[in-house]
């Protein structure tokens, strides 16, 4: 079995980071239901959502780069 390419590992790491960020945002949002919304809570939700979006975007970009890079390599 061959080892995964470095780009595939980086993309997987970014997808996992995005997933963790989404889970934390959803969990925090559920925990804060019924409470008055405070600025700290709002900034936490916005910050974690932005982190998830950036991680997702980076993961997709890395995956596309890996796919296009592997398509240019000659078959061995």
KOLGU-670402 format. One record per atom (N, C-alpha, C): residue number from 1; residue in one letter; chain; atom name; x, y, z. Coordinates in steps of 0.02 Angstrom, whole numbers, padded with zeros to 5 digits. Layout:
paro->NUM marba->A selo->A guti->CA px->X py->Y pz->Z
...
//
This chain:
paro->1 marba->X selo->A guti->N px->00043 py->-00059 pz->00000
paro->1 marba->X selo->A guti->CA px->00000 py->00000 pz->00000
paro->1 marba->X selo->A guti->C px->00045 py->00062 pz->00000
paro->2 marba->X selo->A guti->N px->00030 py->00109 pz->-00043
paro->2 marba->X selo->A guti->CA px->00072 py->00168 pz->-00049
paro->2 marba->X selo->A guti->C px->00050 py->00221 pz->00002
paro->3 marba->X selo->A guti->N px->00098 py->00263 pz->00020
paro->3 marba->X selo->A guti->CA px->00083 py->00317 pz->00067
paro->3 marba->X selo->A guti->C px->00045 py->00372 pz->00032
paro->4 marba->X selo->A guti->N px->-00001 py->00405 pz->00067
paro->4 marba->X selo->A guti->CA px->-00037 py->00460 pz->00035
paro->4 marba->X selo->A guti->C px->00010 py->00518 pz->00021
paro->5 marba->X selo->A guti->N px->-00005 py->00555 pz->-00031
paro->5 marba->X selo->A guti->CA px->00036 py->00612 pz->-00050
paro->5 marba->X selo->A guti->C px->00030 py->00666 pz->00002
paro->6 marba->X selo->A guti->N px->00082 py->00709 pz->00009
paro->6 marba->X selo->A guti->CA px->00080 py->00762 pz->00059
paro->6 marba->X selo->A guti->C px->00020 py->00809 pz->00050
paro->7 marba->X selo->A guti->N px->00001 py->00823 pz->-00012
paro->7 marba->X selo->A guti->CA px->-00056 py->00867 pz->-00024
paro->7 marba->X selo->A guti->C px->-00120 py->00836 pz->00002
paro->8 marba->X selo->A guti->N px->-00127 py->00771 pz->-00006
paro->8 marba->X selo->A guti->CA px->-00187 py->00737 pz->00018
paro->8 marba->X selo->A guti->C px->-00191 py->00739 pz->00094
paro->9 marba->X selo->A guti->N px->-00134 py->00732 pz->00127
paro->9 marba->X selo->A guti->CA px->-00134 py->00736 pz->00200
paro->9 marba->X selo->A guti->C px->-00150 py->00807 pz->00223
paro->10 marba->X selo->A guti->N px->-00124 py->00858 pz->00189
paro->10 marba->X selo->A guti->CA px->-00139 py->00927 pz->00207
paro->10 marba->X selo->A guti->C px->-00213 py->00942 pz->00197
paro->11 marba->X selo->A guti->N px->-00240 py->00919 pz->00142
paro->11 marba->X selo->A guti->CA px->-00312 py->00931 pz->00128
paro->11 marba->X selo->A guti->C px->-00354 py->00896 pz->00180
paro->12 marba->X selo->A guti->N px->-00337 py->00836 pz->00199
paro->12 marba->X selo->A guti->CA px->-00375 py->00799 pz->00249
paro->12 marba->X selo->A guti->C px->-00372 py->00835 pz->00316
paro->13 marba->X selo->A guti->N px->-00313 py->00860 pz->00333
paro->13 marba->X selo->A guti->CA px->-00304 py->00897 pz->00396
paro->13 marba->X selo->A guti->C px->-00348 py->00959 pz->00396
paro->14 marba->X selo->A guti->N px->-00352 py->00995 pz->00341
paro->14 marba->X selo->A guti->CA px->-00393 py->01055 pz->00337
paro->14 marba->X selo->A guti->C px->-00467 py->01038 pz->00340
paro->15 marba->X selo->A guti->N px->-00488 py->00984 pz->00307
paro->15 marba->X selo->A guti->CA px->-00558 py->00963 pz->00311
paro->15 marba->X selo->A guti->C px->-00577 py->00945 pz->00383
paro->16 marba->X selo->A guti->N px->-00532 py->00911 pz->00418
paro->16 marba->X selo->A guti->CA px->-00545 py->00893 pz->00488
paro->16 marba->X selo->A guti->C px->-00549 py->00956 pz->00531
paro->17 marba->X selo->A guti->N px->-00505 py->01003 pz->00521
paro->17 marba->X selo->A guti->CA px->-00507 py->01066 pz->00558
paro->17 marba->X selo->A guti->C px->-00572 py->01103 pz->00545
paro->18 marba->X selo->A guti->N px->-00593 py->01105 pz->00483
paro->18 marba->X selo->A guti->CA px->-00657 py->01137 pz->00467
paro->18 marba->X selo->A guti->C px->-00715 py->01101 pz->00501
paro->19 marba->X selo->A guti->N px->-00715 py->01036 pz->00501
paro->19 marba->X selo->A guti->CA px->-00768 py->00998 pz->00534
paro->19 marba->X selo->A guti->C px->-00770 py->01009 pz->00609
paro->20 marba->X selo->A guti->N px->-00711 py->01011 pz->00640
paro->20 marba->X selo->A guti->CA px->-00708 py->01024 pz->00712
paro->20 marba->X selo->A guti->C px->-00735 py->01094 pz->00728
paro->21 marba->X selo->A guti->N px->-00717 py->01143 pz->00687
paro->21 marba->X selo->A guti->CA px->-00741 py->01211 pz->00698
paro->21 marba->X selo->A guti->C px->-00817 py->01214 pz->00692
paro->22 marba->X selo->A guti->N px->-00845 py->01180 pz->00643
paro->22 marba->X selo->A guti->CA px->-00918 py->01179 pz->00635
paro->22 marba->X selo->A guti->C px->-00951 py->01146 pz->00695
paro->23 marba->X selo->A guti->N px->-00923 py->01090 pz->00718
paro->23 marba->X selo->A guti->CA px->-00952 py->01056 pz->00776
paro->23 marba->X selo->A guti->C px->-00950 py->01100 pz->00838
paro->24 marba->X selo->A guti->N px->-00895 py->01135 pz->00848
paro->24 marba->X selo->A guti->CA px->-00889 py->01180 pz->00906
paro->24 marba->X selo->A guti->C px->-00939 py->01237 pz->00902
paro->25 marba->X selo->A guti->N px->-00948 py->01266 pz->00841
paro->25 marba->X selo->A guti->CA px->-00996 py->01321 pz->00833
paro->25 marba->X selo->A guti->C px->-01067 py->01296 pz->00847
paro->26 marba->X selo->A guti->N px->-01085 py->01239 pz->00820
paro->26 marba->X selo->A guti->CA px->-01152 py->01213 pz->00831
paro->26 marba->X selo->A guti->C px->-01163 py->01197 pz->00905
paro->27 marba->X selo->A guti->N px->-01114 py->01165 pz->00936
paro->27 marba->X selo->A guti->CA px->-01120 py->01148 pz->01007
paro->27 marba->X selo->A guti->C px->-01126 py->01211 pz->01050
paro->28 marba->X selo->A guti->N px->-01086 py->01261 pz->01036
paro->28 marba->X selo->A guti->CA px->-01090 py->01323 pz->01074
paro->28 marba->X selo->A guti->C px->-01157 py->01357 pz->01062
paro->29 marba->X selo->A guti->N px->-01180 py->01358 pz->01001
paro->29 marba->X selo->A guti->CA px->-01244 py->01388 pz->00986
paro->29 marba->X selo->A guti->C px->-01302 py->01354 pz->01022
paro->30 marba->X selo->A guti->N px->-01300 py->01288 pz->01024
paro->30 marba->X selo->A guti->CA px->-01352 py->01251 pz->01060
paro->30 marba->X selo->A guti->C px->-01348 py->01265 pz->01135
paro->31 marba->X selo->A guti->N px->-01287 py->01267 pz->01161
paro->31 marba->X selo->A guti->CA px->-01279 py->01280 pz->01233
paro->31 marba->X selo->A guti->C px->-01304 py->01350 pz->01252
paro->32 marba->X selo->A guti->N px->-01299 py->01397 pz->01206
paro->32 marba->X selo->A guti->CA px->-01319 py->01466 pz->01220
paro->32 marba->X selo->A guti->C px->-01392 py->01480 pz->01204
paro->33 marba->X selo->A guti->N px->-01429 py->01431 pz->01181
paro->33 marba->X selo->A guti->CA px->-01500 py->01442 pz->01166
paro->33 marba->X selo->A guti->C px->-01537 py->01462 pz->01229
paro->34 marba->X selo->A guti->N px->-01581 py->01511 pz->01222
paro->34 marba->X selo->A guti->CA px->-01621 py->01534 pz->01278
paro->34 marba->X selo->A guti->C px->-01588 py->01586 pz->01321
paro->35 marba->X selo->A guti->N px->-01523 py->01598 pz->01309
paro->35 marba->X selo->A guti->CA px->-01488 py->01649 pz->01347
paro->35 marba->X selo->A guti->C px->-01487 py->01714 pz->01307
paro->36 marba->X selo->A guti->N px->-01482 py->01770 pz->01341
paro->36 marba->X selo->A guti->CA px->-01474 py->01833 pz->01304
paro->36 marba->X selo->A guti->C px->-01407 py->01832 pz->01267
paro->37 marba->X selo->A guti->N px->-01408 py->01855 pz->01205
paro->37 marba->X selo->A guti->CA px->-01347 py->01855 pz->01164
paro->37 marba->X selo->A guti->C px->-01299 py->01909 pz->01187
paro->38 marba->X selo->A guti->N px->-01238 py->01888 pz->01204
paro->38 marba->X selo->A guti->CA px->-01187 py->01936 pz->01224
paro->38 marba->X selo->A guti->C px->-01137 py->01945 pz->01168
paro->39 marba->X selo->A guti->N px->-01100 py->01999 pz->01170
paro->39 marba->X selo->A guti->CA px->-01052 py->02013 pz->01118
paro->39 marba->X selo->A guti->C px->-00998 py->01959 pz->01113
paro->40 marba->X selo->A guti->N px->-00977 py->01933 pz->01170
paro->40 marba->X selo->A guti->CA px->-00926 py->01880 pz->01170
paro->40 marba->X selo->A guti->C px->-00951 py->01818 pz->01133
paro->41 marba->X selo->A guti->N px->-01014 py->01801 pz->01144
paro->41 marba->X selo->A guti->CA px->-01043 py->01743 pz->01111
paro->41 marba->X selo->A guti->C px->-01048 py->01755 pz->01036
paro->42 marba->X selo->A guti->N px->-01070 py->01814 pz->01018
paro->42 marba->X selo->A guti->CA px->-01076 py->01832 pz->00947
paro->42 marba->X selo->A guti->C px->-01008 py->01829 pz->00912
paro->43 marba->X selo->A guti->N px->-00958 py->01858 pz->00944
paro->43 marba->X selo->A guti->CA px->-00891 py->01857 pz->00914
paro->43 marba->X selo->A guti->C px->-00862 py->01787 pz->00910
paro->44 marba->X selo->A guti->N px->-00878 py->01745 pz->00959
paro->44 marba->X selo->A guti->CA px->-00855 py->01675 pz->00958
paro->44 marba->X selo->A guti->C px->-00886 py->01638 pz->00899
paro->45 marba->X selo->A guti->N px->-00951 py->01646 pz->00890
paro->45 marba->X selo->A guti->CA px->-00985 py->01613 pz->00834
paro->45 marba->X selo->A guti->C px->-00958 py->01638 pz->00767
paro->46 marba->X selo->A guti->N px->-00949 py->01703 pz->00761
paro->46 marba->X selo->A guti->CA px->-00924 py->01731 pz->00698
paro->46 marba->X selo->A guti->C px->-00852 py->01708 pz->00686
paro->47 marba->X selo->A guti->N px->-00810 py->01710 pz->00737
paro->47 marba->X selo->A guti->CA px->-00740 py->01690 pz->00728
paro->47 marba->X selo->A guti->C px->-00732 py->01617 pz->00710
paro->48 marba->X selo->A guti->N px->-00768 py->01574 pz->00744
paro->48 marba->X selo->A guti->CA px->-00763 py->01503 pz->00729
paro->48 marba->X selo->A guti->C px->-00793 py->01487 pz->00660
paro->49 marba->X selo->A guti->N px->-00845 py->01522 pz->00641
paro->49 marba->X selo->A guti->CA px->-00874 py->01511 pz->00575
paro->49 marba->X selo->A guti->C px->-00826 py->01533 pz->00521
paro->50 marba->X selo->A guti->N px->-00791 py->01589 pz->00533
paro->50 marba->X selo->A guti->CA px->-00741 py->01611 pz->00484
paro->50 marba->X selo->A guti->C px->-00683 py->01562 pz->00480
paro->51 marba->X selo->A guti->N px->-00662 py->01535 pz->00537
paro->51 marba->X selo->A guti->CA px->-00608 py->01485 pz->00538
paro->51 marba->X selo->A guti->C px->-00629 py->01423 pz->00499
paro->52 marba->X selo->A guti->N px->-00691 py->01402 pz->00508
paro->52 marba->X selo->A guti->CA px->-00716 py->01344 pz->00471
paro->52 marba->X selo->A guti->C px->-00717 py->01357 pz->00396
paro->53 marba->X selo->A guti->N px->-00739 py->01417 pz->00377
paro->53 marba->X selo->A guti->CA px->-00742 py->01434 pz->00306
paro->53 marba->X selo->A guti->C px->-00673 py->01437 pz->00274
paro->54 marba->X selo->A guti->N px->-00626 py->01467 pz->00310
paro->54 marba->X selo->A guti->CA px->-00557 py->01471 pz->00283
paro->54 marba->X selo->A guti->C px->-00526 py->01402 pz->00277
paro->55 marba->X selo->A guti->N px->-00536 py->01360 pz->00328
paro->55 marba->X selo->A guti->CA px->-00508 py->01292 pz->00326
paro->55 marba->X selo->A guti->C px->-00539 py->01253 pz->00269
paro->56 marba->X selo->A guti->N px->-00605 py->01260 pz->00259
paro->56 marba->X selo->A guti->CA px->-00638 py->01224 pz->00205
paro->56 marba->X selo->A guti->C px->-00612 py->01248 pz->00137
paro->57 marba->X selo->A guti->N px->-00605 py->01313 pz->00129
paro->57 marba->X selo->A guti->CA px->-00579 py->01341 pz->00067
paro->57 marba->X selo->A guti->C px->-00508 py->01318 pz->00052
paro->58 marba->X selo->A guti->N px->-00466 py->01318 pz->00104
paro->58 marba->X selo->A guti->CA px->-00397 py->01295 pz->00095
paro->58 marba->X selo->A guti->C px->-00395 py->01221 pz->00077
paro->59 marba->X selo->A guti->N px->-00438 py->01181 pz->00109
paro->59 marba->X selo->A guti->CA px->-00440 py->01109 pz->00095
paro->59 marba->X selo->A guti->C px->-00460 py->01096 pz->00023
paro->60 marba->X selo->A guti->N px->-00511 py->01131 pz->-00001
paro->60 marba->X selo->A guti->CA px->-00533 py->01123 pz->-00070
paro->60 marba->X selo->A guti->C px->-00478 py->01145 pz->-00118
paro->61 marba->X selo->A guti->N px->-00446 py->01200 pz->-00103
paro->61 marba->X selo->A guti->CA px->-00392 py->01226 pz->-00146
paro->61 marba->X selo->A guti->C px->-00334 py->01176 pz->-00149
paro->62 marba->X selo->A guti->N px->-00314 py->01150 pz->-00091
paro->62 marba->X selo->A guti->CA px->-00259 py->01101 pz->-00088
paro->62 marba->X selo->A guti->C px->-00278 py->01038 pz->-00126
paro->63 marba->X selo->A guti->N px->-00340 py->01015 pz->-00118
paro->63 marba->X selo->A guti->CA px->-00363 py->00955 pz->-00153
paro->63 marba->X selo->A guti->C px->-00362 py->00965 pz->-00229
paro->64 marba->X selo->A guti->N px->-00384 py->01024 pz->-00251
paro->64 marba->X selo->A guti->CA px->-00383 py->01039 pz->-00322
paro->64 marba->X selo->A guti->C px->-00312 py->01043 pz->-00348
paro->65 marba->X selo->A guti->N px->-00267 py->01072 pz->-00309
paro->65 marba->X selo->A guti->CA px->-00197 py->01075 pz->-00330
paro->65 marba->X selo->A guti->C px->-00167 py->01005 pz->-00335
paro->66 marba->X selo->A guti->N px->-00183 py->00963 pz->-00287
paro->66 marba->X selo->A guti->CA px->-00157 py->00895 pz->-00288
paro->66 marba->X selo->A guti->C px->-00184 py->00857 pz->-00348
paro->67 marba->X selo->A guti->N px->-00249 py->00867 pz->-00363
paro->67 marba->X selo->A guti->CA px->-00279 py->00832 pz->-00419
paro->67 marba->X selo->A guti->C px->-00248 py->00855 pz->-00485
paro->68 marba->X selo->A guti->N px->-00240 py->00920 pz->-00493
paro->68 marba->X selo->A guti->CA px->-00212 py->00945 pz->-00556
paro->68 marba->X selo->A guti->C px->-00138 py->00928 pz->-00561
paro->69 marba->X selo->A guti->N px->-00103 py->00925 pz->-00505
paro->69 marba->X selo->A guti->CA px->-00032 py->00906 pz->-00505
paro->69 marba->X selo->A guti->C px->-00023 py->00833 pz->-00522
paro->70 marba->X selo->A guti->N px->-00068 py->00791 pz->-00496
paro->70 marba->X selo->A guti->CA px->-00061 py->00719 pz->-00510
paro->70 marba->X selo->A guti->C px->-00083 py->00703 pz->-00582
paro->71 marba->X selo->A guti->N px->-00126 py->00745 pz->-00612
paro->71 marba->X selo->A guti->CA px->-00147 py->00733 pz->-00681
paro->71 marba->X selo->A guti->C px->-00091 py->00749 pz->-00730
paro->72 marba->X selo->A guti->N px->-00045 py->00795 pz->-00710
paro->72 marba->X selo->A guti->CA px->00010 py->00814 pz->-00754
paro->72 marba->X selo->A guti->C px->00067 py->00763 pz->-00753
paro->73 marba->X selo->A guti->N px->00069 py->00721 pz->-00701
paro->73 marba->X selo->A guti->CA px->00123 py->00672 pz->-00696
paro->73 marba->X selo->A guti->C px->00111 py->00615 pz->-00746
paro->74 marba->X selo->A guti->N px->00164 py->00591 pz->-00777
paro->74 marba->X selo->A guti->CA px->00156 py->00534 pz->-00822
paro->74 marba->X selo->A guti->C px->00140 py->00470 pz->-00782
paro->75 marba->X selo->A guti->N px->00101 py->00427 pz->-00811
paro->75 marba->X selo->A guti->CA px->00083 py->00364 pz->-00778
paro->75 marba->X selo->A guti->C px->00144 py->00318 pz->-00777
paro->76 marba->X selo->A guti->N px->00157 py->00287 pz->-00720
paro->76 marba->X selo->A guti->CA px->00215 py->00243 pz->-00714
paro->76 marba->X selo->A guti->C px->00194 py->00171 pz->-00710
//
